[in-house]
Amino acid sequence: MPNRRPALNPLTTLAAAVAAAVMTTAASSWAVSLAVASAAAVLAVRAGVGARLAPAAAVILAPFWLSLLIMHGLFFPEGRTVLAQWGAARVTTEGLGFALDMGTRTAAYVMVFLLFSFTVRLPDLVAVMSARRVPPQFGYVLASTLTLAPAVTVRLARIRQAQESRGLVLRGGPLRRLAAARQQMVPLVLALIQDAGDRAQALDSRGFNASRERTSYREVPDTAAQRTFRAVALAAAAAAVGLRISGHWPEGLWMVGLWPDAPSPVALLAVALLARGVPA
Amino acid sequence: MKAAALLQAGITEFSYHGEEAPVLRDIEIAAAPGTLTAVLGGSGSGKSTLGKLLAGWMSGGHSGLFRGTLHLDVQGAAPGGDSSPLVFRGSPDDPRINPALWSRHVGYVPQDAAALLSTVGSTVAEELAFGLENRGVNRQLMQSEVERAAEAAGLTALLDRDPATLSGGELRRLAMACSAITRPCVLVLDEPLGSLDHAGAQSVRALVRSLLESGTAVIVLTQTVDELGLAADHWLVLDGGTVTARGAPGGLAASAELLQSGVVLPAVPGYGFGWQCRAVAPRGADSRPATPRPDNPRPATPRPADPRPAADTPAVLELERVSFAFPAGRGGQGRGILKELSLAVRSGEVVAVTGPNGAGKSTLLRHFNGLLRPGLGTVRVLGADIRGVPTGRVADKVGLLFQHPRDQLFERTVLREVLFGLDRKYGPEAAGKARAALTAVGLGEQLETHPHELPASAQRLLALATVLAREPDVIALDEPTVGLDRHGLERLDDAVRAATERDAAVVMVTHELAYARQAADRILELRDGSLREL
């Protein structure tokens, strides 16, 4: 794998991701959410992580969307415009609208944070965190969490291959597959715990729990412009939340005035910056 | 004049929590600057426990009960800051070793070298620097130290590589360099040459030589008298958790204690043993040879003139013009590639496949049961094309021993491990088959043990039992000798012989050519994607 060197400090991309997510929530508009989610998807493809990000996003979003559709699409108490009705279940325009709003908003969060986690350089993230006096253990846990999905995938594939080599047939309907997956879960969890135990001893011996201040081998790029951007992005996110809570949200004309619920230019800028952090 | 020892350990007793019998007892070991000490012992002799104890991984009472002393003759090494011996009485008041401080003086590379890596370093350079970062070394000094350590370990050209893409030898050198970068005065290496091919072993030996020249005391824990063992100044034979013999290699080479210990001995003059006697009896021999005893080593027996099955015996496994390549970015480009490879193995035949690391030997074996599918070409088992047949079904005919037991074992007990999937094939007879397979590999008394708690040699034998219990027509063994002590090798030989006697075909991948010559009817070399007869 070539040595990737993103131009941006991971804190800048993290701030961009947080700002995009917060402002999408504050905007509370399906059009904004959809624009942010789509932008993240395009960037993921550009970064070459689309193939890994898509299944991860699907695993998180599919059950969530399904539950939204059942909860709000069929049983939305405030719904007035009834489109169809089966007993107690009513499909209403308002219910569908709410489900759409929530569904796209969640999609935006998930896409933005998955994009961040799939593209951030973990050593950079750990390095900037330790430089900011965050305990290295916290940085390591964060880094391990971000790499957990790939680690679990690799381990699961190994267990499945071992089981297939001893006669487990992975074919048939969803029930059979579910039963097969159940057989892999206990070994998976036990193996991960075992790995963690082994790793802890090795980390200890390499001085990871030493009490002295940690230094960093990598010089993580940072500039005054990036620091300014981080401050502006986080301030804008805070302002957006403030406006939403205070009830002064400028509906329809907010900062752009082209059409109602236009995607916030700040949110899009944040996503664009996230993209610059994405190694080409 | 003999230099004073840097590290001295007097182990009266060490036992793991929950176990009554001590794993180690009555051991004295000392490491002087610039000396190489080899601790030789078979599987389960306590080598790895000894290594961890010396490395400070086992003190403090959380792993087990330790009575004895550790004396590191370096200022500031002990918790109190002086260099007096640490005395452990197995009580809660025992001194606690800070692993971070201790490892500055005593480095340790475990048997599974990858376990030492932090996994957050995305390049070899960052992985090397990890231990220095934790110790607050400034960046400029860190960079020069990383360059120095990389040069000593022959890793300079690999500094920007992702550690996940390194070969076995490279990974081992990286782990050793990670331990050595803080310049410990003692370095403990657990099976440093295990599973390495010739080039990998040579590079590790060169690194050990340079460490010795720089004055480091090196302790090697091994169950094979390999080149490192032969180069040692001092041997300790560990058997049943205690030292049964010690002294200069020349004096111990033919000792009864060494022969008894299960250590694999080299096939060089003066040792009497070697691949010939630990390995298979000649194929087609009428009776099973007796297990060698120290007083009666099994004599090397000549191979029969033509042990091959008759040419008209039908092939149980056929690969016809098989081509395969991993998608770009996985496994490294150019690795694990097969090009129009053909192979036919008849029932009762033993075929050995050899070749350098990364040639695609494991990739080849994974085609036998369909874990990997060829891009082009056909794989036939008992005459039937396995295209479209799920691996779980092919597994009824083909058993595969994985290269690493940890990839094969996933259950909670030894018995459950072998029983997995067996009931589908044998129904009520499954339990009997499982027990018989475990007895055959010598694990019949450890049915309820957790596989992870077994020594490496026993783990491989357990993985072998999971294959044998299914009585497949084709047995594919990936580096079956790695990690086995002499007793384990005898079990393996017995298993191969029993399999061929019931007309199963055996294909084994091994980098040990001497073993292949003894065990196989023919040897094939995999190079540049195709096979050629040696």
Interface residues (C-beta under 8 A of the other chain):
Chain A: M1 N3 R121 L122 P123 V126 S130 P136 Y140 A143 S144 T147 R158 I159 Q161 A162 Q163 E164 S165 R166 G167 L168 V169 L170 R171 V186 P187 L190 A191 Q194 D198 R199 Q201 A202 L203 D204 S205 R206 G207 F208 N209 A210 R212 E213 R214 T215 S216 Y217 R218 E219
Chain B: A55 G56 W57 P99 A100 W102 S103 R104 Y108 P110 D112 A115 L116 L117 S118 T119 V120 G121 S122 T123 A125 E126 A129 F130 G131 L132 E133 N134 R135 G136 V137 N138 R139 M142 Q143 V146 D160 D162 T165 C178 T182 G329 N369 L371 P390 T391 G392 R393 A395 D396 G399 L400 F402 D407 Q408 L409 F410 E411 R412 F420 G421 L422 R424 K425 H452 T466 R470
